[in-house]
Amino acid sequence: MQTVHLSQTNVAVSCLGLGTLRFGTTNSYEESVQLLDSYIEAGGRLIDTANCYNQWAENGKGGESEVVLGRWLRERGNRNELFIASKVGFGYDDFPDGLAPKTIIAACEESLRRLNTDHIDLFYAHKDDPNTSLEETLSAFTQLIKAGKIRFAGASNYLAWRLADADAIAANKGLAEFTCVEQRFTYLRPRSGAYFYPQRLLDENLATYCDTRGKTMLPYTPLLRGAYVKADLPIAASYQGLDTDARLAALHEVTEELGATPNQVVLAWMMQRKPPLIPIFSAGTPEHLRENLGALDLTLSETQMTKLTMAGHCPNEEPN
Ligand SMILES: NC(=O)c1ccc[n+]([C@@H]2O[C@H](COP(=O)([O-])OP(=O)(O)OC[C@H]3O[C@@H](n4cnc5c(N)ncnc54)[C@H](OP(=O)(O)O)[C@@H]3O)[C@@H](O)[C@H]2O)c1
């Protein structure tokens, strides 16, 4: 699998990351292992989890995904070949919400224990915490980096101006900055006024900020949970906007031209952006995983990239 430099670090990570939100809850240990092994066989090395996955599942209370990963890492003995991202910020079970320093430090210790590892490659603030100063939060991440417990800090679900404030504080105070950003993003554009809180979008403000500062963006929920193809899962109302028909028409045209599937084209469109996005996708079955990994073999022409990007824009709009 090709690699992409993570922001301005000298670390290269896989161009397509595997999300593990449902591992250990919706997906059994055995199913999760099959999906992980297939991703690794395809050359993938970037795995995304969080301390609270998956408290939102009916049978989950948080921690299950990290436990699955930790057991699999021990069984495979492959920890050092991988780049593992986890997160802190959502309260779950009896663990507190927010990004107070003691919460960040305690979460890291718990994640290290569950993951059976001595370091996490990328530790995200999972959502912004308006009740803790950015300086305190960044100080805690800096402390973890200095102790060798994490390699990089990342931001997830941040507004652009908060990220800019965090970067200014990091520079002024000599603290670690948020190296990269994980936000909600797909090919379809949300309807005007759609609100996903506590999730935050990779919108134009954030994308232009990150491009200018050389911060890599990692979109989550790139496949809209299967809605591009699943007959029983319609496109959500929050993605039914004025340009939806035009975007879907462009997606289907390019899909046909390439003999591909809509999911593959969505992922390839993100990976072939300049600079590239690193989609964090998931799949619940080996067939879906294989299909999605097929995006790695697609080459979109410049005309196809432009057609997809510009679909539904008014003529005087700029591409984003
Ligand atoms: N930072 C954050 O706040 C945040 C938020 C959400 C997610 N994430 C991360 O991002 C990862 C991906 O998120 P996501 O699972 O919401 O995104 P997604 O990749 O858009 O959706 C995955 C879902 O789509 C379906 N799907 C995948 N491939 C398919 C295919 N080829 N055909 C039909 N259906 C298909 C799967 O259903 P099947 O089970 O039928 O395969 C699966 O449940 C998560 O695992 C997590 O690591 C981060």
The ligand as an SDF file (V2000), in Angstrom:
LIG
                    3D

 48 52  0  0  0  0  0  0  0  0999 V2000
  -13.0780   10.7480   15.2240 N   0  0  0  0  0  0  0  0  0  0  0  0
  -14.3620   10.5020   15.2670 C   0  0  0  0  0  0  0  0  0  0  0  0
  -15.1410   11.1990   15.9120 O   0  0  0  0  0  0  0  0  0  0  0  0
  -14.8980    9.3180   14.5020 C   0  0  0  0  0  0  0  0  0  0  0  0
  -16.2850    9.1900   14.3090 C   0  0  0  0  0  0  0  0  0  0  0  0
  -16.7530    8.0840   13.5950 C   0  0  0  0  0  0  0  0  0  0  0  0
  -15.8660    7.1380   13.1050 C   0  0  0  0  0  0  0  0  0  0  0  0
  -14.5160    7.2860   13.3340 N   0  0  0  0  0  0  0  0  0  0  0  0
  -13.5560    6.2860   12.8210 C   0  0  0  0  0  0  0  0  0  0  0  0
  -13.7750    6.1210   11.4430 O   0  0  0  0  0  0  0  0  0  0  0  0
  -14.0030    4.7350   11.1650 C   0  0  0  0  0  0  0  0  0  0  0  0
  -14.9570    4.6120   10.0120 C   0  0  0  0  0  0  0  0  0  0  0  0
  -16.1850    5.1720   10.3860 O   0  0  0  0  0  0  0  0  0  0  0  0
  -17.5610    4.5650    9.9150 P   0  0  0  0  0  0  0  0  0  0  0  0
  -17.5720    3.1260   10.2340 O   0  0  0  0  0  0  0  0  0  0  0  0
  -18.6380    5.4380   10.4150 O   0  0  0  0  0  0  0  0  0  0  0  0
  -17.3850    4.8150    8.3560 O   0  0  0  0  0  0  0  0  0  0  0  0
  -17.7470    4.1850    6.9720 P   0  0  0  0  0  0  0  0  0  0  0  0
  -16.5250    3.4750    6.4800 O   0  0  0  0  0  0  0  0  0  0  0  0
  -18.3380    5.2920    6.1880 O   0  0  0  0  0  0  0  0  0  0  0  0
  -18.9160    3.1480    7.2330 O   0  0  0  0  0  0  0  0  0  0  0  0
  -18.6820    1.8130    7.5720 C   0  0  0  0  0  0  0  0  0  0  0  0
  -19.9760    1.0900    7.3730 C   0  0  0  0  0  0  0  0  0  0  0  0
  -20.2810    1.1060    5.9920 O   0  0  0  0  0  0  0  0  0  0  0  0
  -20.6360   -0.1610    5.5360 C   0  0  0  0  0  0  0  0  0  0  0  0
  -19.7980   -0.5100    4.3810 N   0  0  0  0  0  0  0  0  0  0  0  0
  -18.4490   -0.4280    4.3030 C   0  0  0  0  0  0  0  0  0  0  0  0
  -18.0340   -0.8640    3.1090 N   0  0  0  0  0  0  0  0  0  0  0  0
  -19.1390   -1.2290    2.4290 C   0  0  0  0  0  0  0  0  0  0  0  0
  -19.3440   -1.7670    1.1560 C   0  0  0  0  0  0  0  0  0  0  0  0
  -18.3190   -1.9830    0.3360 N   0  0  0  0  0  0  0  0  0  0  0  0
  -20.6220   -2.0330    0.7540 N   0  0  0  0  0  0  0  0  0  0  0  0
  -21.6610   -1.8010    1.5850 C   0  0  0  0  0  0  0  0  0  0  0  0
  -21.5200   -1.2920    2.8300 N   0  0  0  0  0  0  0  0  0  0  0  0
  -20.2640   -1.0160    3.2450 C   0  0  0  0  0  0  0  0  0  0  0  0
  -20.2690   -1.1470    6.6080 C   0  0  0  0  0  0  0  0  0  0  0  0
  -21.3700   -1.9840    6.7820 O   0  0  0  0  0  0  0  0  0  0  0  0
  -21.1520   -3.5760    6.7710 P   0  0  0  0  0  0  0  0  0  0  0  0
  -21.0550   -3.9370    8.2060 O   0  0  0  0  0  0  0  0  0  0  0  0
  -22.3650   -4.0850    6.0620 O   0  0  0  0  0  0  0  0  0  0  0  0
  -19.8710   -3.8840    6.0020 O   0  0  0  0  0  0  0  0  0  0  0  0
  -19.9030   -0.3450    7.8210 C   0  0  0  0  0  0  0  0  0  0  0  0
  -20.7890   -0.5530    8.8790 O   0  0  0  0  0  0  0  0  0  0  0  0
  -14.4990    4.1420   12.4710 C   0  0  0  0  0  0  0  0  0  0  0  0
  -14.2870    2.7610   12.5490 O   0  0  0  0  0  0  0  0  0  0  0  0
  -13.6850    4.9220   13.4680 C   0  0  0  0  0  0  0  0  0  0  0  0
  -12.3960    4.3250   13.5900 O   0  0  0  0  0  0  0  0  0  0  0  0
  -14.0340    8.3640   13.9940 C   0  0  0  0  0  0  0  0  0  0  0  0
  1  2  1  0
  2  3  2  0
  2  4  1  0
  4  5  1  0
  4 48  2  0
  5  6  2  0
  6  7  1  0
  7  8  2  0
  8  9  1  0
  8 48  1  0
  9 10  1  0
  9 46  1  0
 10 11  1  0
 11 12  1  0
 11 44  1  0
 12 13  1  0
 13 14  1  0
 14 15  2  0
 14 16  1  0
 14 17  1  0
 17 18  1  0
 18 19  2  0
 18 20  1  0
 18 21  1  0
 21 22  1  0
 22 23  1  0
 23 24  1  0
 23 42  1  0
 24 25  1  0
 25 26  1  0
 25 36  1  0
 26 27  1  0
 26 35  1  0
 27 28  2  0
 28 29  1  0
 29 30  1  0
 29 35  2  0
 30 31  1  0
 30 32  2  0
 32 33  1  0
 33 34  2  0
 34 35  1  0
 36 37  1  0
 36 42  1  0
 37 38  1  0
 38 39  2  0
 38 40  1  0
 38 41  1  0
 42 43  1  0
 44 45  1  0
 44 46  1  0
 46 47  1  0
M  CHG  2   8   1  16  -1
M  END
$$$$
